[in-house]
């Protein structure tokens, strides 16, 4: 399940706006930077450092995180956010990634249970 184009953050200006807002929340595996969205839906970007591994490992982590986001997309508030993956995420299964990401989004108050 891919993230639709309208739900992605790609522009440098958008990244700068989110990081300059300095509004973040974290757990052991993820850091979430956020800013209220100007659209009527959420937008997301995933950032994985080269410290986590080679391109194959980083792409696997990004794929797992994107799938986890889309699995809970109906419960996300209208926010632009960047998910930064911390060391250790590359060793997790999909279920563990989803559990940790959901927790980080709850801490940041982006995940709204219905």
N, C-alpha and C positions, 0 to 999 in steps of 0.2 A: 504494500500500500504506500504509494508515493505521496509526498506532500505537494499539494497543488501550488501552481506558480503564485497565486494571490496570497498564499500563506507563508511565503518564503521572504527572508530578509537577505538581500544581496548587496545593496549599495553601501559604500563606505560611509556616506553621510548618515545613513540609518544606524550603522554600527557605532559611529562616533556619538550620536545623540544618546544611544542607550548606555554606552560606557560612561559618558560625561554626567549622566543623571546620578551615577553612583548609588543606585538603589539595587542592592543585591541580597541574596539569601543563599545559604549553602548547607550541604550535609557532607558526609565523608567522600562521596563520589562525584558530586556535581555542584557547580556554582551557577546560579541563575541571576542574570542581570536583566532588569526590566524597566519599562517606561509605558505609561498608558498609550494605547493605540489610537491613531487618528481615524482608523477604519472601524467598521462594525464587527470585526472578527479578530482573532489573534494572528500574529505573525511570529515566526520562529526561525532561528539560525542555530547551527550546532558547530562548536569549535573544539577541535581536538589537537593537542600539542604534539610536536614531533617527538617529545620525550616519551610518549606512550608506546611508540614502536614504528615500524616501517609503514609504507603506504597501505599495504594489505591490512594490517592491524587497525590503522586509523580509519580506513573506509568501512571495515566491519563494525567498529564502534559507532560511527556516524549512522550506518544503516540500522543498527539495533535501536539507537536513540530515536531516529526518525519514526520507526515503526511503533515504538512505545508511545511517542507523542500522538501519532494518528489513532492509536487504540483508545486513547482517553480524550480525543479532541472535542467531543461533545460536552465535556465537563470543564473546559478551559475558558477563563474570562477573556474579555477583549483587551489584550495586552500584547505589546511587542516585547519579545524576550530572546536572550541569547543563552544557550546552554553550553557551559564550559565543562568539559570532562576532566576529571582529576585522575591521577595515577591509581591504578587498580581496576578501573572500569573495563579494561581490555580482557580481564580474566573472568568477568561475570557472564552468566547465561542470560538469555532474553528475559526470563521471569525475574531474575535479580535486578537487571537493568530497569525493568518496568517498575518494580517495587521501590527502588532507590530514587528513580526519577519522580514517581508519584509523591514520595515523601518530600523531596526538594521543592516540588511545585506547591505542595500544601504549605510548607514553611514560608514560601514566598507569597502565599495567598492568591496564586494564579489558578490552582485547581479548586473548583467548586463542586462538591458532591451534591447530587440532586436527590 
